[in-house]
Structure formats: structure tokens, C-alpha cells
């Protein structure tokens, strides 16, 4: 941070009236980025600078919104592409396969129980026990 000159904050000193025709410069004029010749010119510079600042902020806001929309679009396309891949569909396929396998095993178990019950009516207990391993084959 720049140090300000103590002369900027000291009370004004009387000036020699003979030198009024010369342009007065203060230390503040030398350290300022822009110098205005009159207070009205300074006000115009401030207003113009504020308009430029507001315009710049609006441009930045628009560019940021555009970049955000673009990024969201790119990422949503990427998600859509990835979700269409087999690897993301595979969990559902595996679930369907397991469900199908469960249905098949239920059918085999029911068939085995029917055979076992019909055999039990016609056979002795050792034959029923001997037929049980074929149920789970």
C-alpha cells in the first residue's frame, strides 16, 4: 500500500497572490491516476467510470451465465452418454437375471415337492429321502 504524503492531510497554507496565473498542482495531483481540471470534469469522469464499471460487471455477469449454461449442457450430455453404456445398465440386467433365476428355482422346487409328495404316497420313507437330492440338482 502506498504511503500518503502528510501534505495531503495538513491544513491549506496561504498562497502568494502574485502566482495565481499559474496552474496549481498539489501532491494529490501527482499521485492520482487521472487529473481533472475542474470539479465538474472530475464529476464527469466519476460518472463515466461508474458507467464503464457497471457495463463491465454486466458483461462479466453475462459471460458467467453463458459459461454456466454451457458447462451444464456439456455435463448433462456426458451423464446421458454414460447412462446409456452397458455398465450402467448392467445392475438392472443382473437384477433381472437373478429374479429369473429365482423364478426358475421356485419352479424346480415346486416340481420336486410334487414328485416327492406323489412318491411318498407310493413309496416307503427311505425312497422319499433318496429322491430329495434330485430336487436340488
Secondary structure by P-SEA (a helix, b strand, c coil): cbbbbcccccccccccccccccccccccccccccccccaaaaaaaaaaaaaaaaaaaaaaaaaaaaaaaaaaaaaaaaaaaaaaccccaaaaaaaaaaaaaaaaaaaaaaaaaaaaaaaaacccaaaaaaacccccc
